[in-house]
Amino acid sequence: MDKINTKHFAFLLLATGIVSLKTYPGVFMRDAGRDSWIAVTVASVLIFAFYIFIISTCKKTEVYNMREIYEKAVGKRLGDIFIALFIVNLFATLIECVSAEANSMHTNMLLETPTWYLMIFFVFPIIYTIRKEIVSIITVTVIGIILIMMAGINLGILTARYKDWSLLFPIFKDGLKFNFFVALAKILGLYGSVSITLPYLIRVRNRKSIIKHVIIALLIIIQMEIVSTTGVITTFGTVLANTMPYPKLIQTQQVSYFRFLEFGELYVMLQILGGWMLKYLISFYAMLSLLKGFGLKRKHLIWITYIVSLAAYISSYFIADNLFRLFTFFNIYSYLFLFNFIIIPLIMFTIFALKQSSSTQN
């Protein structure tokens, strides 16, 4: 079974679009400060328009093959180059997933456990699922997202009394500065993770309701990111929050009821471990799907799975072992995502849409 329906696709969107912005908001909050929630809101509108344009173009032209769209837009050779850049970005995503998961757990919860040890139990067990068919990927994703959303709702309820909403104001106290647009670019880049789902479009069957389910998924992602960002600001204020690498993990440590119920970390561990695992899994499978388009056979892809897993492990170890190096990578990574996951796909799909429109008129 290599086909999925539009509801499954919506879960893929949720699994790729949520975790980055929630785990390390300091990447953009250091630039936008108190106005970070406004930057997230503006970026949310832009990413919504971007992805709906992508899906609408596919639906209108009835072409859902990402490789075909790229090749028809700029030719086979240039199209293959841009697909290769997309694959490179997917590998960078694997490094992000492994590094963020291991370092966040080591920094906030398992201080005595080294990152290399945490990575072993993240990278290599996932190979088993990656080697299965798409049905396994979807099953794990659906179950994981349901549990993550339940944990998020519980966390929202448990942390509500610790928030001071006055910390969101005043808006633009020092005016609209360049740093706000820097933050906006970074947020868009991290939001660009939703483009990881583009290679899955060709596998979707019964596409009649695809726009409807994509809209629902995007709205869920957007509200989660806005609530998450405002939650961090209203709990700590931006000055204190910017001193924390992973403020969501610290936020949950405040939860205490009846002086002995302290279980906020349990929910956030589920969110982080589950969220990064799902994003890693979906990114890896998307990479293998695109590599298959270069003529690689199954036996080659099996060896590539092991080689890429080992390369992701080694690369992540050197990056995640140092917190400052890791956040330098996150900053670079956000711009890389903006370029390869937002700007290039937008250009490719726009050119493709214009060419198709022109050929239809002729």
C-alpha positions as CSV (number, residue, x, y, z in Angstrom):
1,M,0.0,0.0,0.0
2,D,1.6,3.2,-1.2
3,K,-1.4,5.6,-1.2
4,I,-2.7,7.9,1.6
5,N,-5.8,10.0,1.9
6,T,-6.2,13.7,2.5
7,K,-6.8,13.2,6.3
8,H,-3.5,11.3,6.5
9,F,-1.8,14.1,4.7
10,A,-3.1,16.6,7.2
11,F,-1.4,14.6,10.0
12,L,1.9,14.8,8.0
13,L,1.5,18.6,8.0
14,L,0.9,18.7,11.7
15,A,4.0,16.5,12.4
16,T,6.3,18.6,10.4
17,G,5.1,22.1,11.1
18,I,4.8,22.3,14.8
19,V,7.9,21.2,16.7
20,S,10.7,23.5,15.6
21,L,9.0,26.8,16.5
22,K,7.8,25.4,19.9
23,T,11.1,23.9,21.0
24,Y,13.6,26.7,20.4
25,P,11.7,30.1,20.1
26,G,14.8,31.9,21.3
27,V,16.1,31.9,17.8
28,F,13.6,34.6,16.8
29,M,12.6,36.0,20.2
30,R,16.1,37.5,20.6
31,D,15.4,39.6,17.5
32,A,11.7,40.5,17.9
33,G,11.5,40.5,21.7
34,R,8.0,41.2,23.1
35,D,6.7,41.6,19.6
36,S,7.6,38.0,18.7
37,W,3.9,36.9,19.0
38,I,3.0,39.5,16.3
39,A,5.9,38.2,14.1
40,V,4.5,34.7,14.5
41,T,1.0,35.9,13.6
42,V,2.2,37.7,10.5
43,A,4.4,34.7,9.5
44,S,1.4,32.4,10.1
45,V,-0.7,34.4,7.6
46,L,2.1,34.2,5.0
47,I,2.7,30.5,5.4
48,F,-1.0,29.8,5.2
49,A,-1.2,31.8,1.9
50,F,2.0,30.0,0.6
51,Y,0.8,26.5,1.2
52,I,-2.7,27.0,0.0
53,F,-1.2,28.4,-3.2
54,I,0.9,25.3,-3.6
55,I,-2.0,23.0,-3.1
56,S,-4.3,25.1,-5.3
57,T,-1.8,25.0,-8.1
58,C,-1.6,21.2,-7.8
59,K,-5.3,20.8,-7.8
60,K,-5.9,23.2,-10.7
61,T,-3.3,21.6,-12.9
62,E,-3.9,18.1,-11.6
63,V,-0.2,17.6,-11.2
64,Y,1.0,16.5,-7.7
65,N,4.4,15.1,-8.6
66,M,7.0,17.6,-7.1
67,R,9.7,16.4,-9.5
68,E,7.5,16.8,-12.5
69,I,6.5,20.3,-11.4
70,Y,10.1,21.4,-11.0
71,E,11.2,19.9,-14.4
72,K,8.3,21.5,-16.2
73,A,9.0,24.9,-14.6
74,V,12.8,25.2,-15.3
75,G,13.8,22.1,-17.3
76,K,15.1,18.7,-16.3
77,R,18.7,19.6,-15.5
78,L,17.9,22.7,-13.4
79,G,14.9,20.9,-11.9
80,D,17.1,18.1,-10.7
81,I,19.5,20.6,-9.2
82,F,16.7,22.2,-7.1
83,I,15.4,18.7,-6.1
84,A,19.0,17.9,-5.0
85,L,19.0,21.1,-2.9
86,F,15.7,20.1,-1.4
87,I,17.3,16.7,-0.5
88,V,20.2,18.5,1.2
89,N,17.8,20.5,3.2
90,L,16.0,17.3,4.3
91,F,19.3,15.9,5.5
92,A,19.8,19.2,7.5
93,T,16.4,18.5,9.0
94,L,17.5,15.1,10.2
95,I,20.5,16.8,11.9
96,E,18.1,19.3,13.4
97,C,15.8,16.6,14.8
98,V,18.5,14.5,16.3
99,S,20.4,17.5,17.8
100,A,17.4,19.3,19.2
101,E,16.0,16.2,20.8
102,A,19.3,15.0,22.4
103,N,20.4,18.4,23.5
104,S,17.1,19.5,25.0
105,M,16.8,16.3,27.0
106,H,20.4,16.6,28.2
107,T,20.3,20.3,29.0
108,N,17.0,20.3,31.0
109,M,16.3,16.8,32.3
110,L,19.0,14.2,31.9
111,L,22.1,16.2,32.7
112,E,24.2,13.2,33.6
113,T,23.3,11.4,30.3
114,P,25.6,12.5,27.4
115,T,24.1,13.5,24.1
116,W,25.8,10.7,22.1
117,Y,24.0,8.2,24.3
118,L,20.6,9.8,23.8
119,M,21.1,9.9,20.1
120,I,21.7,6.2,19.9
121,F,18.2,5.5,21.1
122,F,16.8,8.1,18.7
123,V,18.5,7.5,15.4
124,F,19.0,3.7,15.0
125,P,15.6,2.3,16.3
126,I,13.8,4.6,13.8
127,I,15.5,2.7,10.9
128,Y,13.1,-0.1,11.5
129,T,10.1,2.1,10.8
130,I,11.7,3.9,7.9
131,R,12.3,0.6,6.0
132,K,8.6,-0.2,6.2
133,E,5.9,1.0,3.8
134,I,4.1,4.3,3.9
135,V,1.3,2.8,6.0
136,S,3.7,2.3,8.9
137,I,4.8,6.0,8.6
138,I,1.2,7.1,8.6
139,T,0.2,4.9,11.5
140,V,3.0,6.1,13.7
141,T,2.3,9.8,12.7
142,V,-1.5,9.6,13.5
143,I,-1.0,8.0,16.9
144,G,1.9,10.3,17.7
145,I,0.0,13.5,16.8
146,I,-3.1,12.6,18.7
147,L,-1.0,11.9,21.9
148,I,1.0,15.1,21.4
149,M,-2.1,17.2,21.0
150,M,-3.7,15.7,24.1
151,A,-0.5,16.6,26.0
152,G,-0.5,20.1,24.6
153,I,-4.1,20.7,25.8
154,N,-3.3,19.4,29.2
155,L,-0.2,21.6,29.4
156,G,-2.3,24.7,28.4
157,I,-4.7,24.0,31.2
158,L,-2.0,23.3,33.8
159,T,0.2,26.4,33.0
160,A,-2.7,28.9,32.6
161,R,-2.5,30.3,36.1
162,Y,1.2,31.1,35.7
163,K,0.7,33.5,32.8
164,D,0.6,37.3,33.0
165,W,-1.0,38.6,29.8
166,S,0.1,42.2,30.4
167,L,3.6,41.1,29.4
168,L,2.5,41.1,25.8
169,F,2.1,44.9,25.8
170,P,2.9,47.6,24.7
171,I,3.1,46.6,21.1
172,F,6.1,48.0,19.1
173,K,7.2,50.1,22.0
174,D,10.4,51.2,20.1
175,G,8.8,51.3,16.7
176,L,9.1,48.8,13.8
177,K,12.7,47.9,13.6
178,F,14.8,45.8,11.2
179,N,15.2,43.1,13.8
180,F,11.5,42.4,13.6
181,F,11.8,41.5,9.9
182,V,14.9,39.4,10.7
183,A,12.7,37.5,13.2
184,L,9.9,37.3,10.6
185,A,12.3,35.7,8.1
186,K,13.5,33.1,10.7
187,I,9.9,32.2,11.7
188,L,9.0,31.8,8.1
189,G,12.0,29.6,7.6
190,L,11.1,27.4,10.5
191,Y,7.5,27.3,9.3
192,G,8.9,26.1,6.0
193,S,9.1,22.6,7.5
194,V,5.6,22.1,6.1
195,S,7.2,21.8,2.7
196,I,8.7,18.5,3.8
197,T,5.3,17.1,2.9
198,L,5.5,18.1,-0.8
199,P,7.0,14.7,-1.9
200,Y,4.0,13.0,-0.3
201,L,1.5,14.8,-2.5
202,I,1.9,12.3,-5.3
203,R,0.8,9.5,-2.9
204,V,-2.5,11.1,-2.0
205,R,-5.6,9.5,-3.4
206,N,-9.2,10.9,-3.6
207,R,-7.8,14.5,-3.6
208,K,-11.3,16.1,-3.7
209,S,-11.1,17.3,-0.1
210,I,-7.4,18.0,0.0
211,I,-7.7,21.8,0.3
212,K,-10.3,21.5,3.1
213,H,-8.1,19.2,5.2
214,V,-4.9,21.2,4.5
215,I,-6.7,24.3,5.8
216,I,-7.8,22.5,9.0
217,A,-4.2,21.3,9.6
218,L,-2.7,24.7,8.9
219,L,-5.1,26.4,11.3
220,I,-4.3,23.9,14.0
221,I,-0.5,24.5,13.5
222,I,-1.0,28.3,13.5
223,Q,-3.0,28.4,16.7
224,M,-0.5,26.1,18.4
225,E,2.4,28.3,17.5
226,I,0.7,31.6,18.5
227,V,-0.5,30.1,21.8
228,S,3.0,28.6,22.4
229,T,4.8,31.9,21.7
230,T,2.4,34.0,23.8
231,G,2.6,31.4,26.6
232,V,6.4,31.8,26.8
233,I,6.2,35.6,26.8
234,T,3.4,35.8,29.4
235,T,5.1,33.3,31.7
236,F,8.7,34.7,31.7
237,G,8.8,37.9,29.8
238,T,11.2,38.1,26.9
239,V,14.2,39.2,28.9
240,L,14.2,36.1,31.1
241,A,12.9,33.8,28.3
242,N,15.8,34.8,26.0
243,T,18.3,33.4,28.6
244,M,16.8,29.9,28.3
245,P,17.6,27.6,25.4
246,Y,14.4,25.7,25.7
247,P,11.8,27.9,27.6
248,K,8.9,25.4,27.1
249,L,10.8,22.8,29.2
250,I,11.3,25.3,32.0
251,Q,7.7,26.6,31.8
252,T,6.3,23.2,32.6
253,Q,8.5,22.8,35.7
254,Q,6.4,25.5,37.4
255,V,3.4,23.2,37.4
256,S,2.6,22.1,41.0
257,Y,-0.8,21.2,42.5
258,F,-1.4,20.3,46.1
259,R,2.4,20.6,46.6
260,F,3.1,17.2,45.3
261,L,1.6,16.8,41.8
262,E,4.4,17.9,39.6
263,F,4.1,16.3,36.2
264,G,4.4,19.0,33.6
265,E,7.7,17.6,32.4
266,L,6.0,14.3,31.5
267,Y,3.8,16.1,28.9
268,V,6.6,18.1,27.4
269,M,8.8,15.1,27.1
270,L,6.1,13.4,25.1
271,Q,5.8,16.5,22.9
272,I,9.5,16.8,22.3
273,L,10.5,13.2,21.9
274,G,7.4,12.4,19.9
275,G,7.5,15.6,17.8
276,W,11.1,15.3,16.8
277,M,10.8,11.6,16.1
278,L,7.8,12.1,13.8
279,K,9.5,15.0,11.9
280,Y,12.7,12.9,11.5
281,L,10.7,9.9,10.2
282,I,8.7,12.0,7.7
283,S,11.8,13.9,6.5
284,F,13.8,10.7,6.0
285,Y,11.0,9.0,4.1
286,A,10.6,12.1,1.9
287,M,14.3,12.0,1.2
288,L,14.2,8.4,0.1
289,S,11.1,9.1,-2.1
290,L,13.0,11.9,-3.9
291,L,16.2,9.8,-4.3
292,K,14.1,7.1,-5.9
293,G,13.4,9.6,-8.7
294,F,17.1,9.6,-9.6
295,G,16.8,5.9,-10.6
296,L,18.0,4.3,-7.4
297,K,16.6,0.9,-6.7
298,R,15.4,-0.5,-3.4
299,K,18.7,-2.2,-2.5
300,H,20.5,1.1,-3.0
301,L,17.9,2.9,-0.8
302,I,18.4,0.3,2.0
303,W,22.2,1.1,2.1
304,I,21.5,4.8,1.8
305,T,19.2,4.5,4.9
306,Y,22.0,3.1,7.0
307,I,24.6,5.5,5.6
308,V,22.4,8.6,6.1
309,S,21.5,7.5,9.6
310,L,25.1,7.2,10.5
311,A,26.0,10.5,8.9
312,A,23.1,12.2,10.8
313,Y,24.3,10.7,14.0
314,I,27.9,11.8,13.6
315,S,27.0,15.3,12.4
316,S,24.5,15.8,15.2
317,Y,27.0,14.7,17.8
318,F,29.5,17.4,16.9
319,I,26.7,20.1,16.7
320,A,24.6,19.1,19.7
321,D,27.6,18.6,22.0
322,N,28.0,22.4,22.4
323,L,24.9,24.5,23.1
324,F,26.3,27.7,21.4
325,R,27.3,25.7,18.3
326,L,23.9,24.2,18.2
327,F,22.0,27.5,18.3
328,T,24.4,28.9,15.6
329,F,23.3,26.0,13.5
330,F,19.6,26.7,14.3
331,N,20.0,30.3,13.1
332,I,21.7,29.3,9.9
333,Y,19.2,26.5,9.5
334,S,16.2,28.9,9.6
335,Y,17.6,30.9,6.7
336,L,18.4,27.7,4.8
337,F,14.8,26.6,5.3
338,L,13.5,29.9,4.1
339,F,15.5,29.6,0.9
340,N,15.0,25.9,0.1
341,F,11.6,25.3,1.6
342,I,9.8,28.6,0.9
343,I,11.4,30.7,-1.7
344,I,12.5,28.1,-4.3
345,P,9.2,26.1,-4.1
346,L,7.3,29.3,-4.4
347,I,9.3,30.3,-7.5
348,M,9.0,26.8,-9.0
349,F,5.2,26.5,-8.5
350,T,4.6,30.0,-9.7
351,I,6.5,29.4,-13.0
352,F,4.8,26.1,-13.4
353,A,1.3,27.7,-12.8
354,L,2.1,30.4,-15.3
355,K,3.3,28.0,-18.0
356,Q,0.3,25.8,-17.5
357,S,-2.1,28.7,-17.7
358,S,-0.4,29.9,-20.8
359,S,-0.5,26.5,-22.5
360,T,-4.2,26.2,-21.6
361,Q,-5.0,29.5,-23.2
362,N,-3.2,28.6,-26.4
